[in-house]
Amino acid sequence: MEYWTPASALVIVAHPDDIEFSCAGTVARWTREGARVSYALLTNGAAGSSDPEMTRERLASLREAEQRAAAKVVGVERVDFLGYEDGLLEPTLELRKQVVRLIREVGPEVVVTTDPTTRWFGDSYINHPDHRAAGEVTLAAVIPGSDTRLAYPELLDEGLEPVKLKGVWLMMNTQPNLVVDVTEVMDKRIESLRCHVSQLVEEPGDNDIEFVHQMASWSAAGQPFRYGEAFKVFRFDQPWEPPREAAEGRQVEQ
């Protein structure tokens, strides 16, 4: 899969900081190259603290402000918050319709979201169920909701016409087919991540900034650049090709 910069993109994730930990370098590169990028956060992030003095209401407000600041660092102006409860996200039909509406409102060429099939990474991280739910509902909204005219006729009454996406990019994926070179914008990625003050740990042996550098280096392993972000990319504006692994494994009958 070859890298390309879409004219516009909508990044849909569960929590404030999901983008900064996973794909803010790619977003920074896209906006630098002229793309218009928008964010959508499905939950309020209100469960992300073990501070006994913190309340859910205060944390939700704080994390919204942190996310808006992080978005500005990488050139993103539009940030939508759907406000679902952190830790309780489910890919319901109601939420799917909201995501369809959002895709049609924004009209992106590309949608970026989390891979709903990723349940864990290696032997040290179990993926958050909200991440999986966000990816599941977004993919269901993409097809058939966003591009099928009669899927949601009530949205047509709102003037929201179907959107033909050129692609979908899945982050937090264990089988990527594209690694984006983010070496020149790594400083922007780190600056945007630092906006999430309520979430960062910067202690010896448990340092989020160091972790992000390590992940970016690991993603770039074998590539001709230092830092990368990995994705499973689907392109809808290219001629269909059979999956390589299927073609290689198929035996020709005599």
C-alpha positions as YAML, in Angstrom:
chain: A
units: angstrom
residues:
- id: 1
  name: MET
  ca: [0.00, 0.00, 0.00]
- id: 2
  name: GLU
  ca: [1.41, 3.37, -1.01]
- id: 3
  name: TYR
  ca: [1.13, 6.45, 1.19]
- id: 4
  name: TRP
  ca: [-1.13, 9.25, 0.05]
- id: 5
  name: THR
  ca: [-2.48, 12.43, 1.62]
- id: 6
  name: PRO
  ca: [-6.28, 12.72, 1.51]
- id: 7
  name: ALA
  ca: [-7.89, 16.10, 0.91]
- id: 8
  name: SER
  ca: [-9.90, 15.61, 4.12]
- id: 9
  name: ALA
  ca: [-10.19, 13.11, 6.95]
- id: 10
  name: LEU
  ca: [-12.35, 12.38, 9.99]
- id: 11
  name: VAL
  ca: [-10.71, 10.59, 12.92]
- id: 12
  name: ILE
  ca: [-13.21, 8.77, 15.15]
- id: 13
  name: VAL
  ca: [-12.03, 7.34, 18.47]
- id: 14
  name: ALA
  ca: [-13.32, 6.49, 21.92]
- id: 15
  name: HIS
  ca: [-11.32, 8.73, 24.28]
- id: 16
  name: PRO
  ca: [-9.45, 12.01, 24.46]
- id: 17
  name: ASP
  ca: [-5.76, 11.06, 23.95]
- id: 18
  name: ASP
  ca: [-6.43, 7.96, 21.75]
- id: 19
  name: ILE
  ca: [-5.41, 9.98, 18.71]
- id: 20
  name: GLU
  ca: [-2.29, 11.38, 20.31]
- id: 21
  name: PHE
  ca: [-1.09, 7.95, 21.40]
- id: 22
  name: SER
  ca: [-1.80, 6.40, 17.99]
- id: 23
  name: CYS
  ca: [-1.92, 8.67, 14.93]
- id: 24
  name: ALA
  ca: [-1.31, 12.36, 15.71]
- id: 25
  name: GLY
  ca: [1.91, 12.27, 13.69]
- id: 26
  name: THR
  ca: [0.01, 11.24, 10.57]
- id: 27
  name: VAL
  ca: [-2.58, 13.95, 11.25]
- id: 28
  name: ALA
  ca: [0.20, 16.53, 11.63]
- id: 29
  name: ARG
  ca: [1.71, 15.41, 8.34]
- id: 30
  name: TRP
  ca: [-1.65, 15.54, 6.57]
- id: 31
  name: THR
  ca: [-2.50, 19.05, 7.76]
- id: 32
  name: ARG
  ca: [1.00, 20.23, 6.86]
- id: 33
  name: GLU
  ca: [0.40, 18.85, 3.38]
- id: 34
  name: GLY
  ca: [-2.91, 20.71, 3.06]
- id: 35
  name: ALA
  ca: [-5.51, 18.22, 4.32]
- id: 36
  name: ARG
  ca: [-8.55, 19.28, 6.35]
- id: 37
  name: VAL
  ca: [-8.84, 16.97, 9.36]
- id: 38
  name: SER
  ca: [-11.62, 16.72, 11.95]
- id: 39
  name: TYR
  ca: [-11.84, 14.73, 15.20]
- id: 40
  name: ALA
  ca: [-14.76, 12.94, 16.83]
- id: 41
  name: LEU
  ca: [-14.55, 11.65, 20.42]
- id: 42
  name: LEU
  ca: [-17.29, 9.19, 21.31]
- id: 43
  name: THR
  ca: [-16.89, 9.18, 25.12]
- id: 44
  name: ASN
  ca: [-16.38, 11.89, 27.70]
- id: 45
  name: GLY
  ca: [-13.19, 10.38, 29.15]
- id: 46
  name: ALA
  ca: [-14.66, 10.75, 32.64]
- id: 47
  name: ALA
  ca: [-13.30, 7.46, 34.02]
- id: 48
  name: GLY
  ca: [-9.63, 8.10, 33.29]
- id: 49
  name: SER
  ca: [-8.32, 8.91, 36.75]
- id: 50
  name: SER
  ca: [-7.47, 7.20, 40.04]
- id: 51
  name: ASP
  ca: [-7.14, 10.50, 41.90]
- id: 52
  name: PRO
  ca: [-9.41, 10.32, 44.99]
- id: 53
  name: GLU
  ca: [-9.98, 14.08, 44.73]
- id: 54
  name: MET
  ca: [-11.16, 13.95, 41.10]
- id: 55
  name: THR
  ca: [-14.82, 13.83, 40.03]
- id: 56
  name: ARG
  ca: [-16.19, 12.48, 36.77]
- id: 57
  name: GLU
  ca: [-17.74, 15.84, 35.89]
- id: 58
  name: ARG
  ca: [-14.52, 17.75, 36.46]
- id: 59
  name: LEU
  ca: [-12.41, 15.21, 34.58]
- id: 60
  name: ALA
  ca: [-14.76, 15.19, 31.57]
- id: 61
  name: SER
  ca: [-14.49, 18.98, 31.31]
- id: 62
  name: LEU
  ca: [-10.73, 18.88, 31.76]
- id: 63
  name: ARG
  ca: [-10.19, 16.20, 29.13]
- id: 64
  name: GLU
  ca: [-12.34, 18.02, 26.58]
- id: 65
  name: ALA
  ca: [-10.15, 21.10, 27.01]
- id: 66
  name: GLU
  ca: [-7.00, 18.97, 26.74]
- id: 67
  name: GLN
  ca: [-8.25, 17.37, 23.54]
- id: 68
  name: ARG
  ca: [-9.11, 20.69, 21.92]
- id: 69
  name: ALA
  ca: [-5.63, 21.98, 22.77]
- id: 70
  name: ALA
  ca: [-4.01, 18.82, 21.40]
- id: 71
  name: ALA
  ca: [-5.99, 19.14, 18.17]
- id: 72
  name: LYS
  ca: [-4.83, 22.72, 17.61]
- id: 73
  name: VAL
  ca: [-1.19, 21.67, 17.91]
- id: 74
  name: VAL
  ca: [-1.52, 19.51, 14.79]
- id: 75
  name: GLY
  ca: [-3.75, 21.90, 12.85]
- id: 76
  name: VAL
  ca: [-7.20, 20.45, 13.62]
- id: 77
  name: GLU
  ca: [-9.99, 22.95, 14.32]
- id: 78
  name: ARG
  ca: [-13.17, 20.84, 14.36]
- id: 79
  name: VAL
  ca: [-13.53, 18.51, 17.35]
- id: 80
  name: ASP
  ca: [-16.89, 16.85, 18.09]
- id: 81
  name: PHE
  ca: [-17.71, 15.21, 21.42]
- id: 82
  name: LEU
  ca: [-20.60, 12.75, 21.48]
- id: 83
  name: GLY
  ca: [-20.47, 12.46, 25.27]
- id: 84
  name: TYR
  ca: [-21.02, 8.76, 25.90]
- id: 85
  name: GLU
  ca: [-19.87, 7.43, 29.27]
- id: 86
  name: ASP
  ca: [-16.23, 6.41, 29.40]
- id: 87
  name: GLY
  ca: [-15.85, 2.65, 29.85]
- id: 88
  name: LEU
  ca: [-19.42, 1.84, 28.83]
- id: 89
  name: LEU
  ca: [-19.30, 2.41, 25.07]
- id: 90
  name: GLU
  ca: [-21.35, -0.02, 22.98]
- id: 91
  name: PRO
  ca: [-21.78, -0.14, 19.16]
- id: 92
  name: THR
  ca: [-25.52, 0.47, 19.32]
- id: 93
  name: LEU
  ca: [-27.79, 1.30, 16.41]
- id: 94
  name: GLU
  ca: [-28.39, 4.74, 17.96]
- id: 95
  name: LEU
  ca: [-24.66, 5.48, 18.06]
- id: 96
  name: ARG
  ca: [-24.22, 4.13, 14.53]
- id: 97
  name: LYS
  ca: [-26.76, 6.61, 13.23]
- id: 98
  name: GLN
  ca: [-24.97, 9.45, 15.03]
- id: 99
  name: VAL
  ca: [-21.69, 8.44, 13.41]
- id: 100
  name: VAL
  ca: [-23.35, 8.21, 9.99]
- id: 101
  name: ARG
  ca: [-24.73, 11.71, 10.51]
- id: 102
  name: LEU
  ca: [-21.29, 12.97, 11.48]
- id: 103
  name: ILE
  ca: [-19.61, 11.41, 8.44]
- id: 104
  name: ARG
  ca: [-22.20, 12.98, 6.16]
- id: 105
  name: GLU
  ca: [-21.86, 16.37, 7.86]
- id: 106
  name: VAL
  ca: [-18.07, 16.42, 7.62]
- id: 107
  name: GLY
  ca: [-17.86, 14.80, 4.19]
- id: 108
  name: PRO
  ca: [-14.32, 13.40, 4.49]
- id: 109
  name: GLU
  ca: [-12.38, 11.49, 1.86]
- id: 110
  name: VAL
  ca: [-11.00, 9.18, 4.54]
- id: 111
  name: VAL
  ca: [-12.20, 7.93, 7.92]
- id: 112
  name: VAL
  ca: [-9.64, 6.87, 10.54]
- id: 113
  name: THR
  ca: [-10.65, 4.72, 13.49]
- id: 114
  name: THR
  ca: [-9.46, 1.92, 15.78]
- id: 115
  name: ASP
  ca: [-9.34, -1.69, 14.64]
- id: 116
  name: PRO
  ca: [-12.27, -3.47, 16.33]
- id: 117
  name: THR
  ca: [-10.63, -6.90, 15.94]
- id: 118
  name: THR
  ca: [-7.61, -6.04, 18.10]
- id: 119
  name: ARG
  ca: [-8.20, -7.54, 21.55]
- id: 120
  name: TRP
  ca: [-4.61, -7.38, 22.80]
- id: 121
  name: PHE
  ca: [-1.04, -6.45, 21.90]
- id: 122
  name: GLY
  ca: [1.66, -9.00, 22.67]
- id: 123
  name: ASP
  ca: [1.54, -10.26, 26.26]
- id: 124
  name: SER
  ca: [1.43, -6.95, 28.09]
- id: 125
  name: TYR
  ca: [-1.67, -5.02, 26.93]
- id: 126
  name: ILE
  ca: [-5.36, -5.91, 26.70]
- id: 127
  name: ASN
  ca: [-7.15, -3.49, 24.40]
- id: 128
  name: HIS
  ca: [-9.79, -1.28, 26.00]
- id: 129
  name: PRO
  ca: [-13.35, -2.39, 25.08]
- id: 130
  name: ASP
  ca: [-14.22, 1.23, 24.22]
- id: 131
  name: HIS
  ca: [-11.52, 1.16, 21.52]
- id: 132
  name: ARG
  ca: [-13.07, -1.94, 19.99]
- id: 133
  name: ALA
  ca: [-16.59, -0.53, 20.23]
- id: 134
  name: ALA
  ca: [-15.52, 2.72, 18.55]
- id: 135
  name: GLY
  ca: [-14.03, 0.83, 15.62]
- id: 136
  name: GLU
  ca: [-16.99, -1.53, 15.36]
- id: 137
  name: VAL
  ca: [-19.61, 1.22, 15.23]
- id: 138
  name: THR
  ca: [-17.54, 3.35, 12.84]
- id: 139
  name: LEU
  ca: [-17.05, 0.55, 10.32]
- id: 140
  name: ALA
  ca: [-20.78, -0.22, 10.49]
- id: 141
  name: ALA
  ca: [-21.50, 3.45, 9.88]
- id: 142
  name: VAL
  ca: [-19.12, 3.57, 6.91]
- id: 143
  name: ILE
  ca: [-20.79, 0.63, 5.17]
- id: 144
  name: PRO
  ca: [-23.66, 0.80, 4.51]
- id: 145
  name: GLY
  ca: [-24.68, 3.94, 6.40]
- id: 146
  name: SER
  ca: [-22.51, 6.71, 5.04]
- id: 147
  name: ASP
  ca: [-22.71, 5.92, 1.32]
- id: 148
  name: THR
  ca: [-26.09, 4.23, 0.81]
- id: 149
  name: ARG
  ca: [-28.78, 6.73, -0.06]
- id: 150
  name: LEU
  ca: [-31.77, 4.88, 1.37]
- id: 151
  name: ALA
  ca: [-30.02, 3.53, 4.47]
- id: 152
  name: TYR
  ca: [-31.13, 6.56, 6.50]
- id: 153
  name: PRO
  ca: [-33.84, 8.41, 4.54]
- id: 154
  name: GLU
  ca: [-34.44, 10.71, 7.51]
- id: 155
  name: LEU
  ca: [-30.91, 12.08, 7.07]
- id: 156
  name: LEU
  ca: [-31.80, 13.04, 3.51]
- id: 157
  name: ASP
  ca: [-34.60, 15.17, 4.98]
- id: 158
  name: GLU
  ca: [-31.86, 16.97, 6.96]
- id: 159
  name: GLY
  ca: [-29.99, 17.65, 3.73]
- id: 160
  name: LEU
  ca: [-27.28, 15.10, 4.52]
- id: 161
  name: GLU
  ca: [-26.42, 13.33, 1.30]
- id: 162
  name: PRO
  ca: [-24.40, 10.08, 1.16]
- id: 163
  name: VAL
  ca: [-20.61, 10.32, 1.18]
- id: 164
  name: LYS
  ca: [-18.40, 8.16, -1.03]
- id: 165
  name: LEU
  ca: [-15.24, 7.60, 0.96]
- id: 166
  name: LYS
  ca: [-11.93, 6.97, -0.76]
- id: 167
  name: GLY
  ca: [-10.60, 4.93, 2.13]
- id: 168
  name: VAL
  ca: [-10.60, 3.80, 5.75]
- id: 169
  name: TRP
  ca: [-7.47, 3.72, 7.93]
- id: 170
  name: LEU
  ca: [-7.41, 1.47, 11.01]
- id: 171
  name: MET
  ca: [-5.00, 2.26, 13.81]
- id: 172
  name: MET
  ca: [-4.15, 0.00, 16.79]
- id: 173
  name: ASN
  ca: [-3.84, -2.76, 14.20]
- id: 174
  name: THR
  ca: [-1.65, -5.86, 14.43]
- id: 175
  name: GLN
  ca: [-1.46, -6.52, 10.67]
- id: 176
  name: PRO
  ca: [-0.69, -3.15, 9.05]
- id: 177
  name: ASN
  ca: [-0.19, -2.71, 5.32]
- id: 178
  name: LEU
  ca: [1.11, 0.87, 5.54]
- id: 179
  name: VAL
  ca: [3.63, 2.62, 7.78]
- id: 180
  name: VAL
  ca: [3.60, 6.42, 7.58]
- id: 181
  name: ASP
  ca: [6.88, 8.28, 8.01]
- id: 182
  name: VAL
  ca: [6.27, 10.75, 10.84]
- id: 183
  name: THR
  ca: [9.90, 11.51, 11.61]
- id: 184
  name: GLU
  ca: [9.69, 15.17, 10.63]
- id: 185
  name: VAL
  ca: [6.50, 15.75, 12.65]
- id: 186
  name: MET
  ca: [7.35, 13.65, 15.69]
- id: 187
  name: ASP
  ca: [7.86, 16.81, 17.72]
- id: 188
  name: LYS
  ca: [4.27, 17.86, 16.92]
- id: 189
  name: ARG
  ca: [2.97, 14.45, 17.95]
- id: 190
  name: ILE
  ca: [4.74, 14.71, 21.30]
- id: 191
  name: GLU
  ca: [3.63, 18.32, 21.80]
- id: 192
  name: SER
  ca: [0.01, 17.33, 21.19]
- id: 193
  name: LEU
  ca: [0.33, 14.36, 23.54]
- id: 194
  name: ARG
  ca: [1.71, 16.63, 26.27]
- id: 195
  name: CYS
  ca: [-1.59, 18.55, 26.20]
- id: 196
  name: HIS
  ca: [-3.20, 15.59, 27.99]
- id: 197
  name: VAL
  ca: [-1.73, 16.55, 31.34]
- id: 198
  name: SER
  ca: [-4.34, 14.61, 33.31]
- id: 199
  name: GLN
  ca: [-3.35, 11.35, 31.61]
- id: 200
  name: LEU
  ca: [0.42, 11.43, 31.30]
- id: 201
  name: VAL
  ca: [2.84, 9.47, 33.41]
- id: 202
  name: GLU
  ca: [6.43, 10.66, 33.20]
- id: 203
  name: GLU
  ca: [8.30, 8.59, 35.75]
- id: 204
  name: PRO
  ca: [11.35, 6.34, 35.36]
- id: 205
  name: GLY
  ca: [10.19, 2.93, 34.17]
- id: 206
  name: ASP
  ca: [6.70, 4.16, 33.33]
- id: 207
  name: ASN
  ca: [6.98, 7.11, 30.97]
- id: 208
  name: ASP
  ca: [4.29, 7.75, 28.36]
- id: 209
  name: ILE
  ca: [6.46, 10.05, 26.23]
- id: 210
  name: GLU
  ca: [9.21, 7.44, 26.12]
- id: 211
  name: PHE
  ca: [6.63, 4.77, 25.29]
- id: 212
  name: VAL
  ca: [5.34, 6.75, 22.29]
- id: 213
  name: HIS
  ca: [8.90, 7.17, 20.99]
- id: 214
  name: GLN
  ca: [9.49, 3.45, 21.40]
- id: 215
  name: MET
  ca: [6.27, 2.54, 19.60]
- id: 216
  name: ALA
  ca: [7.08, 4.90, 16.73]
- id: 217
  name: SER
  ca: [10.55, 3.40, 16.42]
- id: 218
  name: TRP
  ca: [9.14, -0.13, 16.51]
- id: 219
  name: SER
  ca: [6.58, 0.71, 13.82]
- id: 220
  name: ALA
  ca: [9.38, 2.05, 11.60]
- id: 221
  name: ALA
  ca: [11.50, -1.11, 11.97]
- id: 222
  name: GLY
  ca: [12.74, -2.13, 8.53]
- id: 223
  name: GLN
  ca: [11.72, 1.19, 7.01]
- id: 224
  name: PRO
  ca: [14.10, 3.89, 5.68]
- id: 225
  name: PHE
  ca: [13.00, 6.35, 8.38]
- id: 226
  name: ARG
  ca: [13.23, 6.66, 12.16]
- id: 227
  name: TYR
  ca: [9.64, 7.06, 13.34]
- id: 228
  name: GLY
  ca: [6.45, 5.61, 11.90]
- id: 229
  name: GLU
  ca: [2.75, 5.06, 12.54]
- id: 230
  name: ALA
  ca: [1.22, 1.82, 11.28]
- id: 231
  name: PHE
  ca: [-2.24, 1.32, 9.77]
- id: 232
  name: LYS
  ca: [-4.41, -1.24, 8.02]
- id: 233
  name: VAL
  ca: [-5.61, 0.80, 5.05]
- id: 234
  name: PHE
  ca: [-8.56, 0.09, 2.77]
- id: 235
  name: ARG
  ca: [-8.79, 2.00, -0.51]
- id: 236
  name: PHE
  ca: [-12.14, 2.21, -2.27]
- id: 237
  name: ASP
  ca: [-10.97, 4.35, -5.20]
- id: 238
  name: GLN
  ca: [-8.58, 1.75, -6.63]
- id: 239
  name: PRO
  ca: [-9.21, -1.26, -8.90]
- id: 240
  name: TRP
  ca: [-9.95, -4.41, -6.93]
- id: 241
  name: GLU
  ca: [-7.12, -6.84, -6.43]
- id: 242
  name: PRO
  ca: [-7.38, -10.32, -4.85]
- id: 243
  name: PRO
  ca: [-5.82, -10.58, -1.40]
- id: 244
  name: ARG
  ca: [-2.15, -11.43, -1.81]
- id: 245
  name: GLU
  ca: [-2.19, -14.14, 0.83]
- id: 246
  name: ALA
  ca: [-5.17, -15.82, -0.82]
- id: 247
  name: ALA
  ca: [-3.60, -15.68, -4.27]
- id: 248
  name: GLU
  ca: [-0.31, -17.08, -2.97]
- id: 249
  name: GLY
  ca: [-2.01, -19.91, -1.11]
- id: 250
  name: ARG
  ca: [-4.41, -20.93, -3.88]
- id: 251
  name: GLN
  ca: [-3.65, -24.11, -5.79]
- id: 252
  name: VAL
  ca: [-4.59, -24.33, -9.45]
- id: 253
  name: GLU
  ca: [-6.72, -27.36, -10.24]
- id: 254
  name: GLN
  ca: [-5.55, -29.51, -13.17]
...
